[in-house]
Amino acid sequence: MFYIIGLGLGDCKDITVKGLEIVKKCDRVYLEAYTSILTCGTDALEAFYGRKLIVADRDLVEQGANDILQDASISDVALLVVGDPFGATTHTDLVLRAEHQKIPVQVIHNASILNAVGCCGLQLYSFGETVSIPYWTDTWKPDSFYDKIASNFRNKLHTLCLLDIKVKEPTLESLVRKKKEYMPPRFMSVAEAAEQLLEVVRGGMKAATEITPDSLCIGLARVGSETQKIAACSLQSMTRVELGGPLHSLIIPGPELHPLEEEYLEKFKLQ
């Protein structure tokens, strides 16, 4: 059996009872360690679960799927993922691969940022399409994420922006030399995301600008953990907000808030 188990968003204790029981019985347990992170490290997870974990980096998950699934038809293998198993398309691909190999699959769900984002007070059914904001470089500044934010805004919907993370990313030089060397891990902050979005708005990179520097936005950090932080302010002000360590998310609310949403957001507004 191949199990894919969601770990939730906080720390080692957020795994479900069902998930923990499966972890303890499996022959091999992999920890996916690049699409997201928990606030605790691998050592804390191993201590709480009472067993050794195999850290599955980007190369193993994307290129070594068959290694993960090896013997899963005759033994129990689990892949642990932060949040919910279907929060990333990579995990969907693994499930499909297992099914193509006639390997039984069981999915254990958990909380993800897609539902926990309601902690800021915005109503979940008023969210539109989720977008991802990538890190820009000197020569690559994609701005297609703005089109989806603007579309949601026109439809009076909120937008959850998932912010880029770079874990075990090869350097350009190493790709040229075909000898992989990796950049230090980077996790985009709400301030960095707001700065890029502000550049799109101010720079005329898009013809129609529904969002302005004064538009309300909400920054979230480490949702589901004991150190969770939320801040609400203008897009311009968000470029100066410091919410601490990863992971961060940014929300661009729609133009019309429900009175309950407005009341709940008041406690997070910066003075």
ChimeraX commands (.cxc) that place a marker at each C-alpha (Angstrom):
marker #1 position 0.00,0.00,0.00 radius 0.5
marker #1 position 1.16,3.51,-0.80 radius 0.5
marker #1 position -0.01,6.10,1.71 radius 0.5
marker #1 position 0.19,9.83,1.18 radius 0.5
marker #1 position -0.36,11.60,4.48 radius 0.5
marker #1 position -1.01,15.27,5.16 radius 0.5
marker #1 position 0.82,16.72,8.15 radius 0.5
marker #1 position -1.17,19.93,8.55 radius 0.5
marker #1 position 0.45,23.34,8.88 radius 0.5
marker #1 position 1.92,23.70,12.36 radius 0.5
marker #1 position 4.29,21.20,13.94 radius 0.5
marker #1 position 4.75,17.48,14.52 radius 0.5
marker #1 position 1.54,17.21,16.58 radius 0.5
marker #1 position -0.73,18.29,13.73 radius 0.5
marker #1 position -0.72,14.88,12.08 radius 0.5
marker #1 position -4.05,13.06,12.47 radius 0.5
marker #1 position -4.39,10.01,14.71 radius 0.5
marker #1 position -5.05,7.90,11.62 radius 0.5
marker #1 position -1.96,9.30,9.93 radius 0.5
marker #1 position 0.25,8.63,12.94 radius 0.5
marker #1 position -0.95,5.04,13.22 radius 0.5
marker #1 position -0.04,4.45,9.59 radius 0.5
marker #1 position 3.39,6.07,9.97 radius 0.5
marker #1 position 4.22,3.74,12.85 radius 0.5
marker #1 position 3.40,0.60,10.84 radius 0.5
marker #1 position 5.00,1.46,7.49 radius 0.5
marker #1 position 8.17,-0.18,6.21 radius 0.5
marker #1 position 9.45,3.08,4.72 radius 0.5
marker #1 position 8.36,6.65,5.44 radius 0.5
marker #1 position 9.41,9.57,3.22 radius 0.5
marker #1 position 9.16,13.23,4.18 radius 0.5
marker #1 position 8.60,15.52,1.20 radius 0.5
marker #1 position 10.80,18.49,1.94 radius 0.5
marker #1 position 10.57,21.06,-0.82 radius 0.5
marker #1 position 7.02,22.19,-1.66 radius 0.5
marker #1 position 6.47,23.45,1.89 radius 0.5
marker #1 position 7.90,23.31,5.43 radius 0.5
marker #1 position 6.73,22.90,9.01 radius 0.5
marker #1 position 7.88,25.10,11.86 radius 0.5
marker #1 position 9.68,22.12,13.39 radius 0.5
marker #1 position 12.57,20.18,11.90 radius 0.5
marker #1 position 12.98,16.57,10.83 radius 0.5
marker #1 position 14.52,15.59,14.19 radius 0.5
marker #1 position 11.38,16.73,16.03 radius 0.5
marker #1 position 9.18,14.75,13.65 radius 0.5
marker #1 position 11.28,11.60,14.10 radius 0.5
marker #1 position 11.21,11.95,17.88 radius 0.5
marker #1 position 7.43,12.37,17.95 radius 0.5
marker #1 position 6.70,9.61,15.41 radius 0.5
marker #1 position 9.23,7.27,16.97 radius 0.5
marker #1 position 10.84,6.28,13.69 radius 0.5
marker #1 position 13.37,7.31,11.08 radius 0.5
marker #1 position 12.25,9.38,8.10 radius 0.5
marker #1 position 13.75,9.44,4.61 radius 0.5
marker #1 position 13.98,13.05,3.45 radius 0.5
marker #1 position 12.63,13.29,-0.10 radius 0.5
marker #1 position 14.08,16.33,-1.85 radius 0.5
marker #1 position 12.95,17.79,-5.16 radius 0.5
marker #1 position 15.06,15.46,-7.27 radius 0.5
marker #1 position 13.75,12.34,-5.55 radius 0.5
marker #1 position 10.08,13.34,-5.66 radius 0.5
marker #1 position 10.09,14.60,-9.25 radius 0.5
marker #1 position 12.62,12.25,-10.83 radius 0.5
marker #1 position 12.80,9.27,-8.47 radius 0.5
marker #1 position 9.11,8.50,-8.06 radius 0.5
marker #1 position 9.72,4.86,-8.92 radius 0.5
marker #1 position 12.23,4.62,-6.07 radius 0.5
marker #1 position 9.59,5.87,-3.64 radius 0.5
marker #1 position 7.00,3.43,-4.98 radius 0.5
marker #1 position 9.39,0.48,-5.11 radius 0.5
marker #1 position 7.87,-2.63,-3.44 radius 0.5
marker #1 position 4.80,-0.61,-2.35 radius 0.5
marker #1 position 2.66,-3.39,-3.85 radius 0.5
marker #1 position 4.01,-5.87,-1.28 radius 0.5
marker #1 position 4.88,-3.55,1.62 radius 0.5
marker #1 position 3.63,-0.33,3.22 radius 0.5
marker #1 position 5.25,2.92,2.07 radius 0.5
marker #1 position 4.21,6.42,3.14 radius 0.5
marker #1 position 4.96,9.89,1.85 radius 0.5
marker #1 position 4.41,12.71,4.34 radius 0.5
marker #1 position 3.55,16.13,2.95 radius 0.5
marker #1 position 3.01,19.45,4.68 radius 0.5
marker #1 position -0.60,20.61,4.55 radius 0.5
marker #1 position -2.94,18.39,2.54 radius 0.5
marker #1 position -1.75,15.71,0.09 radius 0.5
marker #1 position -3.41,17.37,-2.89 radius 0.5
marker #1 position -2.00,20.83,-2.23 radius 0.5
marker #1 position 0.64,20.29,-4.95 radius 0.5
marker #1 position 0.35,18.72,-8.40 radius 0.5
marker #1 position 3.51,16.71,-7.73 radius 0.5
marker #1 position 1.61,14.63,-5.19 radius 0.5
marker #1 position -1.28,14.06,-7.61 radius 0.5
marker #1 position 1.26,12.74,-10.10 radius 0.5
marker #1 position 2.60,10.28,-7.53 radius 0.5
marker #1 position -0.88,8.94,-6.84 radius 0.5
marker #1 position -1.48,8.46,-10.58 radius 0.5
marker #1 position 1.87,6.69,-10.97 radius 0.5
marker #1 position 1.01,4.31,-8.13 radius 0.5
marker #1 position -2.41,3.54,-9.61 radius 0.5
marker #1 position -0.87,2.88,-13.03 radius 0.5
marker #1 position 1.39,0.33,-11.33 radius 0.5
marker #1 position -1.64,-1.30,-9.68 radius 0.5
marker #1 position -0.42,-0.21,-6.24 radius 0.5
marker #1 position -3.23,0.41,-3.74 radius 0.5
marker #1 position -3.31,4.03,-2.55 radius 0.5
marker #1 position -4.78,5.59,0.57 radius 0.5
marker #1 position -4.84,9.36,1.14 radius 0.5
marker #1 position -5.02,10.85,4.65 radius 0.5
marker #1 position -6.18,14.46,4.48 radius 0.5
marker #1 position -5.27,17.37,6.75 radius 0.5
marker #1 position -5.54,21.14,6.97 radius 0.5
marker #1 position -3.92,23.24,4.24 radius 0.5
marker #1 position -3.43,26.94,3.65 radius 0.5
marker #1 position -6.37,26.76,1.23 radius 0.5
marker #1 position -8.81,26.37,4.11 radius 0.5
marker #1 position -6.80,27.65,7.07 radius 0.5
marker #1 position -6.60,31.05,5.35 radius 0.5
marker #1 position -10.02,31.69,6.89 radius 0.5
marker #1 position -8.14,32.58,10.09 radius 0.5
marker #1 position -7.96,36.18,8.85 radius 0.5
marker #1 position -11.73,36.49,8.90 radius 0.5
marker #1 position -12.44,36.45,5.17 radius 0.5
marker #1 position -15.14,33.99,4.14 radius 0.5
marker #1 position -13.76,31.00,2.25 radius 0.5
marker #1 position -16.56,30.86,-0.32 radius 0.5
marker #1 position -15.68,34.43,-1.36 radius 0.5
marker #1 position -12.21,33.45,-2.61 radius 0.5
marker #1 position -11.51,33.16,-6.32 radius 0.5
marker #1 position -8.66,31.43,-8.11 radius 0.5
marker #1 position -5.49,30.99,-6.04 radius 0.5
marker #1 position -2.32,32.39,-7.61 radius 0.5
marker #1 position 1.40,31.86,-7.11 radius 0.5
marker #1 position 3.85,34.76,-7.07 radius 0.5
marker #1 position 7.33,33.70,-8.23 radius 0.5
marker #1 position 10.63,35.32,-7.39 radius 0.5
marker #1 position 11.74,37.75,-10.07 radius 0.5
marker #1 position 15.27,37.95,-11.41 radius 0.5
marker #1 position 17.08,40.72,-13.27 radius 0.5
marker #1 position 16.11,39.16,-16.59 radius 0.5
marker #1 position 12.81,37.38,-15.78 radius 0.5
marker #1 position 9.84,39.27,-14.38 radius 0.5
marker #1 position 6.64,37.36,-15.15 radius 0.5
marker #1 position 3.50,39.28,-14.26 radius 0.5
marker #1 position 0.73,36.90,-15.34 radius 0.5
marker #1 position -0.23,36.40,-11.70 radius 0.5
marker #1 position -1.68,39.92,-11.76 radius 0.5
marker #1 position -4.25,38.96,-14.42 radius 0.5
marker #1 position -5.81,36.41,-12.07 radius 0.5
marker #1 position -5.80,38.83,-9.13 radius 0.5
marker #1 position -7.49,41.47,-11.29 radius 0.5
marker #1 position -10.04,38.97,-12.58 radius 0.5
marker #1 position -10.95,37.93,-9.04 radius 0.5
marker #1 position -11.16,41.59,-7.99 radius 0.5
marker #1 position -13.54,42.43,-10.85 radius 0.5
marker #1 position -15.71,39.51,-9.78 radius 0.5
marker #1 position -15.68,40.79,-6.17 radius 0.5
marker #1 position -13.65,37.81,-4.99 radius 0.5
marker #1 position -10.63,37.57,-2.69 radius 0.5
marker #1 position -7.28,36.23,-3.95 radius 0.5
marker #1 position -4.95,33.99,-1.97 radius 0.5
marker #1 position -1.38,34.43,-3.21 radius 0.5
marker #1 position 1.01,31.58,-2.48 radius 0.5
marker #1 position 4.55,32.91,-2.28 radius 0.5
marker #1 position 7.59,31.35,-3.89 radius 0.5
marker #1 position 10.03,29.13,-2.03 radius 0.5
marker #1 position 13.40,28.04,-3.33 radius 0.5
marker #1 position 14.71,24.83,-1.79 radius 0.5
marker #1 position 17.58,22.94,-3.40 radius 0.5
marker #1 position 17.48,25.09,-6.51 radius 0.5
marker #1 position 20.53,24.53,-8.76 radius 0.5
marker #1 position 22.62,27.56,-9.64 radius 0.5
marker #1 position 22.78,28.62,-13.29 radius 0.5
marker #1 position 26.53,28.05,-13.33 radius 0.5
marker #1 position 26.17,24.48,-12.10 radius 0.5
marker #1 position 23.61,23.71,-14.81 radius 0.5
marker #1 position 26.06,24.92,-17.44 radius 0.5
marker #1 position 28.83,22.78,-15.93 radius 0.5
marker #1 position 26.39,19.87,-15.45 radius 0.5
marker #1 position 27.61,19.52,-11.87 radius 0.5
marker #1 position 24.82,20.52,-9.55 radius 0.5
marker #1 position 25.45,23.12,-6.89 radius 0.5
marker #1 position 22.54,24.60,-5.01 radius 0.5
marker #1 position 21.52,28.08,-3.98 radius 0.5
marker #1 position 20.78,28.79,-0.30 radius 0.5
marker #1 position 17.09,28.23,0.60 radius 0.5
marker #1 position 14.87,31.30,0.10 radius 0.5
marker #1 position 11.31,31.91,1.22 radius 0.5
marker #1 position 9.43,34.89,-0.18 radius 0.5
marker #1 position 8.06,37.29,2.44 radius 0.5
marker #1 position 4.83,39.28,2.22 radius 0.5
marker #1 position 6.96,42.42,1.87 radius 0.5
marker #1 position 8.79,41.00,-1.16 radius 0.5
marker #1 position 5.52,39.85,-2.75 radius 0.5
marker #1 position 3.91,43.25,-2.16 radius 0.5
marker #1 position 6.94,44.97,-3.70 radius 0.5
marker #1 position 6.64,42.92,-6.88 radius 0.5
marker #1 position 2.89,43.43,-7.09 radius 0.5
marker #1 position 3.37,47.16,-6.52 radius 0.5
marker #1 position 5.86,47.29,-9.37 radius 0.5
marker #1 position 3.26,45.76,-11.69 radius 0.5
marker #1 position 0.65,48.28,-10.54 radius 0.5
marker #1 position 2.92,51.33,-10.72 radius 0.5
marker #1 position 5.00,50.40,-13.71 radius 0.5
marker #1 position 2.18,50.15,-16.19 radius 0.5
marker #1 position 3.08,46.52,-16.82 radius 0.5
marker #1 position -0.64,45.88,-17.21 radius 0.5
marker #1 position -3.07,48.07,-19.13 radius 0.5
marker #1 position -5.96,47.78,-16.65 radius 0.5
marker #1 position -5.06,48.33,-13.02 radius 0.5
marker #1 position -7.80,47.32,-10.59 radius 0.5
marker #1 position -5.33,47.23,-7.71 radius 0.5
marker #1 position -3.71,50.44,-6.44 radius 0.5
marker #1 position -0.98,51.19,-3.86 radius 0.5
marker #1 position -3.79,51.99,-1.41 radius 0.5
marker #1 position -5.62,48.69,-1.91 radius 0.5
marker #1 position -6.14,46.61,1.21 radius 0.5
marker #1 position -4.05,43.48,1.53 radius 0.5
marker #1 position -3.46,40.94,4.25 radius 0.5
marker #1 position -0.20,39.25,5.15 radius 0.5
marker #1 position -0.09,35.91,6.94 radius 0.5
marker #1 position 2.86,34.06,8.40 radius 0.5
marker #1 position 3.22,30.54,9.78 radius 0.5
marker #1 position -0.52,29.87,9.68 radius 0.5
marker #1 position -1.52,27.10,12.07 radius 0.5
marker #1 position 1.51,27.46,14.33 radius 0.5
marker #1 position 1.84,29.02,17.76 radius 0.5
marker #1 position 3.74,31.94,16.21 radius 0.5
marker #1 position 1.10,32.71,13.58 radius 0.5
marker #1 position 0.95,36.37,12.59 radius 0.5
marker #1 position -1.55,38.36,10.52 radius 0.5
marker #1 position -1.33,41.98,9.38 radius 0.5
marker #1 position -3.78,44.04,7.32 radius 0.5
marker #1 position -2.78,47.30,5.63 radius 0.5
marker #1 position -2.40,48.95,2.24 radius 0.5
marker #1 position -0.33,47.31,-0.48 radius 0.5
marker #1 position 2.18,50.16,-0.17 radius 0.5
marker #1 position 2.51,49.66,3.59 radius 0.5
marker #1 position 2.84,45.88,3.22 radius 0.5
marker #1 position 6.20,46.39,1.49 radius 0.5
marker #1 position 7.54,47.43,4.90 radius 0.5
marker #1 position 5.85,44.77,7.06 radius 0.5
marker #1 position 8.05,42.22,8.82 radius 0.5
marker #1 position 6.25,39.05,9.91 radius 0.5
marker #1 position 9.28,36.92,10.74 radius 0.5
marker #1 position 10.20,33.51,9.42 radius 0.5
marker #1 position 8.46,31.44,6.71 radius 0.5
marker #1 position 6.04,30.48,5.37 radius 0.5
marker #1 position 4.18,33.64,4.27 radius 0.5
marker #1 position 1.01,34.15,2.22 radius 0.5
marker #1 position -0.57,37.32,0.82 radius 0.5
marker #1 position -4.27,38.02,0.33 radius 0.5
marker #1 position -5.76,40.67,-1.94 radius 0.5
marker #1 position -9.38,41.06,-0.76 radius 0.5
marker #1 position -12.17,41.82,-3.17 radius 0.5
marker #1 position -13.52,45.37,-3.37 radius 0.5
marker #1 position -16.56,44.69,-1.18 radius 0.5
marker #1 position -16.26,43.10,2.27 radius 0.5
marker #1 position -19.09,41.59,4.28 radius 0.5
marker #1 position -19.66,43.50,7.56 radius 0.5
marker #1 position -18.45,40.46,9.54 radius 0.5
marker #1 position -15.29,40.34,7.43 radius 0.5
marker #1 position -14.65,44.03,8.08 radius 0.5
marker #1 position -15.21,43.64,11.81 radius 0.5
marker #1 position -12.90,40.61,12.08 radius 0.5
marker #1 position -10.14,42.29,10.06 radius 0.5
marker #1 position -10.07,45.31,12.38 radius 0.5
marker #1 position -7.95,43.47,14.95 radius 0.5
marker #1 position -5.24,42.84,12.36 radius 0.5
marker #1 position -5.03,46.35,10.88 radius 0.5
marker #1 position -1.76,48.16,11.41 radius 0.5
marker #1 position -1.93,51.66,12.85 radius 0.5
marker link #1:1,2 radius 0.2
marker link #1:2,3 radius 0.2
marker link #1:3,4 radius 0.2
marker link #1:4,5 radius 0.2
marker link #1:5,6 radius 0.2
marker link #1:6,7 radius 0.2
marker link #1:7,8 radius 0.2
marker link #1:8,9 radius 0.2
marker link #1:9,10 radius 0.2
marker link #1:10,11 radius 0.2
marker link #1:11,12 radius 0.2
marker link #1:12,13 radius 0.2
marker link #1:13,14 radius 0.2
marker link #1:14,15 radius 0.2
marker link #1:15,16 radius 0.2
marker link #1:16,17 radius 0.2
marker link #1:17,18 radius 0.2
marker link #1:18,19 radius 0.2
marker link #1:19,20 radius 0.2
marker link #1:20,21 radius 0.2
marker link #1:21,22 radius 0.2
marker link #1:22,23 radius 0.2
marker link #1:23,24 radius 0.2
marker link #1:24,25 radius 0.2
marker link #1:25,26 radius 0.2
marker link #1:26,27 radius 0.2
marker link #1:27,28 radius 0.2
marker link #1:28,29 radius 0.2
marker link #1:29,30 radius 0.2
marker link #1:30,31 radius 0.2
marker link #1:31,32 radius 0.2
marker link #1:32,33 radius 0.2
marker link #1:33,34 radius 0.2
marker link #1:34,35 radius 0.2
marker link #1:35,36 radius 0.2
marker link #1:36,37 radius 0.2
marker link #1:37,38 radius 0.2
marker link #1:38,39 radius 0.2
marker link #1:39,40 radius 0.2
marker link #1:40,41 radius 0.2
marker link #1:41,42 radius 0.2
marker link #1:42,43 radius 0.2
marker link #1:43,44 radius 0.2
marker link #1:44,45 radius 0.2
marker link #1:45,46 radius 0.2
marker link #1:46,47 radius 0.2
marker link #1:47,48 radius 0.2
marker link #1:48,49 radius 0.2
marker link #1:49,50 radius 0.2
marker link #1:50,51 radius 0.2
marker link #1:51,52 radius 0.2
marker link #1:52,53 radius 0.2
marker link #1:53,54 radius 0.2
marker link #1:54,55 radius 0.2
marker link #1:55,56 radius 0.2
marker link #1:56,57 radius 0.2
marker link #1:57,58 radius 0.2
marker link #1:58,59 radius 0.2
marker link #1:59,60 radius 0.2
marker link #1:60,61 radius 0.2
marker link #1:61,62 radius 0.2
marker link #1:62,63 radius 0.2
marker link #1:63,64 radius 0.2
marker link #1:64,65 radius 0.2
marker link #1:65,66 radius 0.2
marker link #1:66,67 radius 0.2
marker link #1:67,68 radius 0.2
marker link #1:68,69 radius 0.2
marker link #1:69,70 radius 0.2
marker link #1:70,71 radius 0.2
marker link #1:71,72 radius 0.2
marker link #1:72,73 radius 0.2
marker link #1:73,74 radius 0.2
marker link #1:74,75 radius 0.2
marker link #1:75,76 radius 0.2
marker link #1:76,77 radius 0.2
marker link #1:77,78 radius 0.2
marker link #1:78,79 radius 0.2
marker link #1:79,80 radius 0.2
marker link #1:80,81 radius 0.2
marker link #1:81,82 radius 0.2
marker link #1:82,83 radius 0.2
marker link #1:83,84 radius 0.2
marker link #1:84,85 radius 0.2
marker link #1:85,86 radius 0.2
marker link #1:86,87 radius 0.2
marker link #1:87,88 radius 0.2
marker link #1:88,89 radius 0.2
marker link #1:89,90 radius 0.2
marker link #1:90,91 radius 0.2
marker link #1:91,92 radius 0.2
marker link #1:92,93 radius 0.2
marker link #1:93,94 radius 0.2
marker link #1:94,95 radius 0.2
marker link #1:95,96 radius 0.2
marker link #1:96,97 radius 0.2
marker link #1:97,98 radius 0.2
marker link #1:98,99 radius 0.2
marker link #1:99,100 radius 0.2
marker link #1:100,101 radius 0.2
marker link #1:101,102 radius 0.2
marker link #1:102,103 radius 0.2
marker link #1:103,104 radius 0.2
marker link #1:104,105 radius 0.2
marker link #1:105,106 radius 0.2
marker link #1:106,107 radius 0.2
marker link #1:107,108 radius 0.2
marker link #1:108,109 radius 0.2
marker link #1:109,110 radius 0.2
marker link #1:110,111 radius 0.2
marker link #1:111,112 radius 0.2
marker link #1:112,113 radius 0.2
marker link #1:113,114 radius 0.2
marker link #1:114,115 radius 0.2
marker link #1:115,116 radius 0.2
marker link #1:116,117 radius 0.2
marker link #1:117,118 radius 0.2
marker link #1:118,119 radius 0.2
marker link #1:119,120 radius 0.2
marker link #1:120,121 radius 0.2
marker link #1:121,122 radius 0.2
marker link #1:122,123 radius 0.2
marker link #1:123,124 radius 0.2
marker link #1:124,125 radius 0.2
marker link #1:125,126 radius 0.2
marker link #1:126,127 radius 0.2
marker link #1:127,128 radius 0.2
marker link #1:128,129 radius 0.2
marker link #1:129,130 radius 0.2
marker link #1:130,131 radius 0.2
marker link #1:131,132 radius 0.2
marker link #1:132,133 radius 0.2
marker link #1:133,134 radius 0.2
marker link #1:134,135 radius 0.2
marker link #1:135,136 radius 0.2
marker link #1:136,137 radius 0.2
marker link #1:137,138 radius 0.2
marker link #1:138,139 radius 0.2
marker link #1:139,140 radius 0.2
marker link #1:140,141 radius 0.2
marker link #1:141,142 radius 0.2
marker link #1:142,143 radius 0.2
marker link #1:143,144 radius 0.2
marker link #1:144,145 radius 0.2
marker link #1:145,146 radius 0.2
marker link #1:146,147 radius 0.2
marker link #1:147,148 radius 0.2
marker link #1:148,149 radius 0.2
marker link #1:149,150 radius 0.2
marker link #1:150,151 radius 0.2
marker link #1:151,152 radius 0.2
marker link #1:152,153 radius 0.2
marker link #1:153,154 radius 0.2
marker link #1:154,155 radius 0.2
marker link #1:155,156 radius 0.2
marker link #1:156,157 radius 0.2
marker link #1:157,158 radius 0.2
marker link #1:158,159 radius 0.2
marker link #1:159,160 radius 0.2
marker link #1:160,161 radius 0.2
marker link #1:161,162 radius 0.2
marker link #1:162,163 radius 0.2
marker link #1:163,164 radius 0.2
marker link #1:164,165 radius 0.2
marker link #1:165,166 radius 0.2
marker link #1:166,167 radius 0.2
marker link #1:167,168 radius 0.2
marker link #1:168,169 radius 0.2
marker link #1:169,170 radius 0.2
marker link #1:170,171 radius 0.2
marker link #1:171,172 radius 0.2
marker link #1:172,173 radius 0.2
marker link #1:173,174 radius 0.2
marker link #1:174,175 radius 0.2
marker link #1:175,176 radius 0.2
marker link #1:176,177 radius 0.2
marker link #1:177,178 radius 0.2
marker link #1:178,179 radius 0.2
marker link #1:179,180 radius 0.2
marker link #1:180,181 radius 0.2
marker link #1:181,182 radius 0.2
marker link #1:182,183 radius 0.2
marker link #1:183,184 radius 0.2
marker link #1:184,185 radius 0.2
marker link #1:185,186 radius 0.2
marker link #1:186,187 radius 0.2
marker link #1:187,188 radius 0.2
marker link #1:188,189 radius 0.2
marker link #1:189,190 radius 0.2
marker link #1:190,191 radius 0.2
marker link #1:191,192 radius 0.2
marker link #1:192,193 radius 0.2
marker link #1:193,194 radius 0.2
marker link #1:194,195 radius 0.2
marker link #1:195,196 radius 0.2
marker link #1:196,197 radius 0.2
marker link #1:197,198 radius 0.2
marker link #1:198,199 radius 0.2
marker link #1:199,200 radius 0.2
marker link #1:200,201 radius 0.2
marker link #1:201,202 radius 0.2
marker link #1:202,203 radius 0.2
marker link #1:203,204 radius 0.2
marker link #1:204,205 radius 0.2
marker link #1:205,206 radius 0.2
marker link #1:206,207 radius 0.2
marker link #1:207,208 radius 0.2
marker link #1:208,209 radius 0.2
marker link #1:209,210 radius 0.2
marker link #1:210,211 radius 0.2
marker link #1:211,212 radius 0.2
marker link #1:212,213 radius 0.2
marker link #1:213,214 radius 0.2
marker link #1:214,215 radius 0.2
marker link #1:215,216 radius 0.2
marker link #1:216,217 radius 0.2
marker link #1:217,218 radius 0.2
marker link #1:218,219 radius 0.2
marker link #1:219,220 radius 0.2
marker link #1:220,221 radius 0.2
marker link #1:221,222 radius 0.2
marker link #1:222,223 radius 0.2
marker link #1:223,224 radius 0.2
marker link #1:224,225 radius 0.2
marker link #1:225,226 radius 0.2
marker link #1:226,227 radius 0.2
marker link #1:227,228 radius 0.2
marker link #1:228,229 radius 0.2
marker link #1:229,230 radius 0.2
marker link #1:230,231 radius 0.2
marker link #1:231,232 radius 0.2
marker link #1:232,233 radius 0.2
marker link #1:233,234 radius 0.2
marker link #1:234,235 radius 0.2
marker link #1:235,236 radius 0.2
marker link #1:236,237 radius 0.2
marker link #1:237,238 radius 0.2
marker link #1:238,239 radius 0.2
marker link #1:239,240 radius 0.2
marker link #1:240,241 radius 0.2
marker link #1:241,242 radius 0.2
marker link #1:242,243 radius 0.2
marker link #1:243,244 radius 0.2
marker link #1:244,245 radius 0.2
marker link #1:245,246 radius 0.2
marker link #1:246,247 radius 0.2
marker link #1:247,248 radius 0.2
marker link #1:248,249 radius 0.2
marker link #1:249,250 radius 0.2
marker link #1:250,251 radius 0.2
marker link #1:251,252 radius 0.2
marker link #1:252,253 radius 0.2
marker link #1:253,254 radius 0.2
marker link #1:254,255 radius 0.2
marker link #1:255,256 radius 0.2
marker link #1:256,257 radius 0.2
marker link #1:257,258 radius 0.2
marker link #1:258,259 radius 0.2
marker link #1:259,260 radius 0.2
marker link #1:260,261 radius 0.2
marker link #1:261,262 radius 0.2
marker link #1:262,263 radius 0.2
marker link #1:263,264 radius 0.2
marker link #1:264,265 radius 0.2
marker link #1:265,266 radius 0.2
marker link #1:266,267 radius 0.2
marker link #1:267,268 radius 0.2
marker link #1:268,269 radius 0.2
marker link #1:269,270 radius 0.2
marker link #1:270,271 radius 0.2
view
